[in-house]
């Protein structure tokens, strides 16, 4: 059994959860300890005790540890990528790509640890100097989802450590394997006891205990809107700093002047790769009338050529849905779409393969409108809808008519439309002729409206969450 990491030691638990492969349910990856409320309390206490000394370490000391962790992650990318694909269901190429990204995130923040800046200003009063310092917040609670089981933990934990915070880390219970390996790598990279604590298990037990602990200064959460709202309320009640990423219902506009080959490629990648299990996925494809029929015809032709199979098969384009619960949710939404009058133009059927797993044919709806539930609620699976728009102006109006605002996209050859949309889009990230679901690790990530709350993640802007400003006045 893989144990929790608390105060620098691997500690057991009475209960454990088995982790199995959604591509092959007979493939049991391992048993992972379920933390108790008492375990969480011990982990938080360890992080709190370790904070003072860790915050005072030199930037170079912290940088070296992150650099060593980065080097090991990158050296083991094929091995860790295979583990990721086994437990989450991404294709092997996607799994290796995600691990590579995690390694580069640690390498980036190894550099950021050396670039913690402050300011010096002249006071408006004679004889006084003013300094503005950035200091670590304290104990950070990190709660991560299952869809990016190593990249999202990396982009939360790496800046937290770089800026001198300590961490209590709770991964999604579906994907403890990558989290355990990451904690082990950081421990062996020389991270002092208590600086990073791993507590695995159910969100209702472990996550709740982290959020409610008075010693936890801030919470960084990625997950569902419902859970995020609960955490947000708890943080507000207890005066905690918060960073929330809670999904999207992302639009992709296909303009009448778009290159259709590019548009179809962008739509399929953004909507269906990683089994559509990305908060930045293109779930609403808004197509101008002049190209609607040709676009749909090409989409269906290319969807028919995709291979849905075991994630570790090199010929696979799309792997399985992550779990039985998520699979049933996807099927339910396909039924809801049909009951609302949408036309299921392609796919949407459960598939049988050589191994027993959660294989679902990508689904494409047409004849939909923006008021349908399938266009209002995040499905989080290989399901996308086409919405017909009379012209560009109507397409922009539809794109912005959503409670979410994470990512948006447009396919166009018009420079004026591109410039107009990047300003008028009500999303935190805008993509032009590129999938909505691809982002860089050195620039800000985050959205607006119900998608996000709090400071941005990733890049240099991560410091806004993981540090606190202090203004110092000195009489000279």
Beta strands, then each sheet from edge to edge (+ up, - down):
strand 1: 4-6
strand 2: 9-11
strand 3: 16-21
strand 4: 24-33
strand 5: 119-122
strand 6: 128-136
strand 7: 139-143
strand 8: 166-170
strand 9: 196-198
strand 10: 218-222
strand 11: 241-245
strand 12: 250-254
strand 13: 282-288
strand 14: 343-346
strand 15: 363-368
strand 16: 383-389
strand 17: 404-405
strand 18: 407-411
strand 19: 429-432
strand 20: 448-449
strand 21: 452-453
strand 22: 467-475
sheet 1: 1+ 2-
sheet 2: 3+ 4-
sheet 3: 5+ 6- 22+
sheet 4: 9+ 8+ 7+ 10+ 11+ 21-
sheet 5: 14+ 15- 16- 13- 12- 18- 19-
sheet 6: 17+ 20-
end
